[in-house]
Structure formats: structure tokens, C-alpha cells
Amino acid sequence: MRPTRARIELARLRANAALAAEKAPDSRLMAVLKADGYGHGAVAVAQALAATADAFAVATLDEAVTLREAGIRQPVLLLEGPFEPSELEEIQARELTVTITGPEQLAWVEAARLRGPVACWLKLDTGMHRLGLDPARAREAWERLDASANADLQAACTHFARAEELDRPETGRQLERFLAATRDLPLALSAANSPAVLARPETHLDWIRPGYLLYGDTPLPREHPAGAGLAAVMQFESAVIAVREIPAGDAVGYGGSWVAERPSRIATIAAGYGDGYPRTTANGTPVLVKGRRAPLAGRVSMDMLTVDVTDLPPVQVGDPVRLWGDDLPVGEVARGSGTTGYELLAGMPARTPRVYT
Ligand SMILES: *Cc1c(COP(=O)(O)O)cnc(C)c1O
């Protein structure tokens, strides 16, 4: 059997969620499960967190329905709101919570013909400029939703654009705008994503909304102590399927992007971009072979990649390999392809088996 798999350690997911809850003892915890639980399997994640999380958040109605059909009873928030008015009927019937992300969604809720009120969160655009109403219209929106029999408005929320950049002023300004706009409204408040949960306690408010940190990597600069204690949930594992010696001057892989500077030993690993390891990863990015770091050598293929194991103790076919996980955070691997761990996790393809332990 091909040795490539994403082993998911659910006990660690619970421990990471408990750590987030400890950082924000006065807040409720909404666990963000969009993109199939950041590639870990949204249903498995929701089931594992059923006792820890007070609510869940997803991006689409399909994702929310999948959770309901798996028996998840907690509130489930649709972070991007309804995409069209026709979704509201099912949102209400499934007892999901919808985000009012702009004037259109506000009007859709008012005009809908529903069997009962739909739970709503009101999103305010405090500076990210992606979704949300103008904070100056928060009171008017609250009044309209309060007057509508279709809406049960429960909370106001906003989202930070640069919360992980701890020395910058934007997050503080966003928080100020949010608090000013909601000051007199009888609503629960929510702003904190993972970096804010870890390092900005003043943003915790009534509901924290961590995603990335639950999966066990820090979104902060790696040396920042607030990220300590998180444990990688996904172990992206494979194995060595070939080993060869090559002379100095020979190139490895498509396009000859890596050339041996000395006689070298090359190990071939049964994982490639078809399994979720980015093709754009730079030569030299670490791969763990039998627990030791070896540099990627040569372009990543669809089903395989190659590493330079010249400096490792003898490597054999069948030796275990970790592409990311313990001792090799996904965020560090992501830097080798100019992206973040978020993208690598969310992009894990269905071909890579998820094995739950
Ligand atoms: C994705 C998302 C989150 C979670 O962000 P993380 O950085 O993964 O913690 C929170 N709120 C909203 C609106 C989001 O889209």
C-alpha cells in the first residue's frame, strides 16, 4: 500500500482548543471548521470538539448541512452569510446562524418568507474591506433586524486584517472602531481570530473564533512565546521508496532545478503535489527522514519528491518520512513555497487518506 497519509491526532485538537479556551477564560469558543476543517475533516473535527467548542463556523451552507447531518447540534455560523436569498429557508430550518455581511443580506433577511426567525450575526467592516457593513450603519442595521420577525440578532462581529503583526497599529484601530460602533447595542461581540486569541487578550470579547491554532501551528512569528504549547494535529507522512547515489554535476528531477555539488545520495519519497505538497517548494526546504531533517533536492513531482540524504545515516527503502507535523511545522514548510500553513492545510487533496488516531 502507498505509505502516504495525513494522520490526524484528535486528542491534540482538543488540547489546542483547551489552550485557546484557557487564554480567553471569559469568552465562548467558536471553532472555525471551514475548508473541511482546514483539511482535517470537518465532521471528525466537530465531533472531537463537541464538548470543548460552544459553536462552529463554516463558509458554506453545504459545509453546515454536512455537520447537521452528522448530528452536530451546536450553533453553526455561516461566516460569508447567505450567497442568495433562497438559502435562507434551509438556514432557518436547519437552525444555522447566518452572518449579515452587507446591505444586500440585510434586505434579503427582511424580505424573506420564513417559518420562524433565523439566528443572525451582524458583521461590521472595521478596516479589512472585504465583508461587513459600514460601522456607521450598525445602529440602523440593528434597529431593522430588531424590528424584523425574520431575524433573531445575537451578535456583532468583525475580522482583523493584520492581527499576527504584533507591532502594527491596525488591529487596535479596528478594535476601537468595532467597540465604538457597538457600544450601545445589546449584542454579544466577536473579533478574535487565532493570532488575536494567542496574543491580544483585549480582543477576546464574548466570542473567540480560532481556526488555524486549533490545528496546532502558530500564526505568530515562530519565536513568539504565545504560540508555545500548540501541538500539530496533522502528521503528513510518507516513506522512502528508492535511494540512489549520483555523481557531482548531475541534476535531479524535472527541469534539473537541483544540481549535485558533490557525490550525493538521493532518497525518493512517495508524496508530491498531487498529495498536497506544493510543487513550488524551494530546494533546501526541510523534510524529516527517520526524524532527521534533510533538504528537498529537485522539483516536486505529482506523486514523488526527492531529498538529499547525503549527510544522514544510511537511509533505506521503507524508512518513514514526515512532510510536516511534529518537529516540522506546516507553516515552516509553507515558507519554502512562499505561502502559509493555512493554504497547505486547506489544499490537502482528497487523494491523501485521512487516518484518525
Ligand atoms: C477563517 C476565519 C476565522 C479563523 O481565522 P484563523 O486565523 O484561522 O483563526 C475567523 N473569523 C473569520 C471571519 C474567518 O473567515
The ligand as a Tripos MOL2 file, in Angstrom:
@<TRIPOS>MOLECULE
LIG
   15    15     1     0     0
SMALL
NO_CHARGES

@<TRIPOS>ATOM
      1 C1        -11.1870   31.9770    8.8460 C.3       1 LIG1
      2 C2        -11.8230   32.9220    9.7750 C.ar      1 LIG1
      3 C3        -11.5280   32.8790   11.1470 C.ar      1 LIG1
      4 C4        -10.4470   31.9950   11.7290 C.3       1 LIG1
      5 O1         -9.1840   32.5460   11.4040 O.3       1 LIG1
      6 P1         -7.8440   31.8460   11.9150 P.3       1 LIG1
      7 O2         -6.7710   32.8230   11.5870 O.co2     1 LIG1
      8 O3         -7.7230   30.5750   11.1670 O.co2     1 LIG1
      9 O4         -8.0090   31.6370   13.3580 O.co2     1 LIG1
     10 C5        -12.2440   33.7050   11.9850 C.ar      1 LIG1
     11 N1        -13.1910   34.5500   11.5040 N.ar      1 LIG1
     12 C6        -13.4770   34.6330   10.1940 C.ar      1 LIG1
     13 C7        -14.4950   35.5880    9.7170 C.3       1 LIG1
     14 C8        -12.7930   33.8420    9.2840 C.ar      1 LIG1
     15 O5        -13.0710   33.9260    7.9730 O.3       1 LIG1
@<TRIPOS>BOND
     1     1     2 1
     2     2     3 ar
     3     2    14 ar
     4     3     4 1
     5     3    10 ar
     6     4     5 1
     7     5     6 1
     8     6     7 2
     9     6     8 1
    10     6     9 1
    11    10    11 ar
    12    11    12 ar
    13    12    13 1
    14    12    14 ar
    15    14    15 1
@<TRIPOS>SUBSTRUCTURE
     1 LIG1         1 GROUP 0 **** ****
